[in-house]
Amino acid sequence: MSETVTPPVTKLRPKTERPKLHKVILVNDDFTPREFVTAVLKAEFRITGDQAYQIMITAHRKGVCVVAVFTKDVAETKATRATDAGKRAGYPLLFTTEPEE
């Protein structure tokens, strides 16, 4: 009687790529009050008052400032919600997103 030997089965694992990250960017304007910007930053991005102030002042001085980095969907949602908060209050507050290099 001959035994048949079955070769071991090798399982291929698909390579899972990390999702591409996107930066949320605060764009400075000359109309939105600083206090309002820091309040939106604290509420939407769950950061401290000091962190919010630093981000706001950096955007004020340089024109833009990266607020945080998230997956694309989260970044776009947070940027939209923060921008909408400004619109509801009548301010031209603007947050954008862009892919991280």
N, C-alpha and C positions, 0 to 999 in steps of 0.2 A: 504494500500500500504506500503510495507516495503522497507526501504532504505538500499542499500548495502554500507557499509563503506569500502573504499579501504585504506589499510594501507599506511602510507607515504613511499615513495621510498627513501632508503638510498643509497647514491652514495659513492662508495669506491674510495678513491684517492690512486693511487699507490705511494708508498714511493719512492721519487727520491733521490738516493744516490749521494753525491758529488763525482765528479770524483777524482780518486786517483792522488795525485800530485807527480811529479818527479823532482829531483834535477839535475841541469846542473852543471857538475864538470869540472874545468880546471885542467889538469894534467901537472905538471911541466916537462920541458925538458931542457937540457943544450945548446940547439942550437938556438931556436927561440929568436930573439932580444926582449928585454923588451918593446921597443917602439912599435914593431909590435903587440905584445900581447895586449897592452893597446889600440891600435887603433882598433883591432878586437873587443875587449870587448865593446868599446864605440859605434862602428857601429852596431854590432849585438844585443847587449842587451840594447842599448839606455841609457847608464849610463854616469855620468860625468867623466872627466879625473881623478879626485881625487879618485872616487869609483873604476875606472878601475885600477889605480895604486895600491890601497890597495888590490884588489883581486889578481893582478899579483904578488905582493910582498909576500902575504900570501901563494900562491901556490909555489913560489920560496923557501920560508923558510920551509914549511911543506910538500911539495910534491904534494899536491892537495888543491883545494879550491872550495867551493860551490859558484857558480856565482849567481844563482837565482833558483826559484822554479816555475814550471808551470804545466799545465796539460800534460799528457804523449806526445800527438802529438806535442804540441808547444815546449816542452823540446827537443824532438828528432830532430825536424826541426832546432831549433836554434843551437844545438850541432853539427849537420851535416854541417850546413852552416858555422859555425865558424871554424870547422876542415878543411873544403874544402878551406876556404880562406887561411889557412896556407899552404895547399898542393899546391895551385895555385902559391904561392910565394916561394915554394921550402922548406918549413919548416915542421918539424914533430909536429907541434902544434896539441894538442889533447884535445877535449872536450868529456866527456861521460855523460850518464844519469843513474840514479838509483832511484828506488821508495823511497819516503820519508816515514819514519816509522810513 
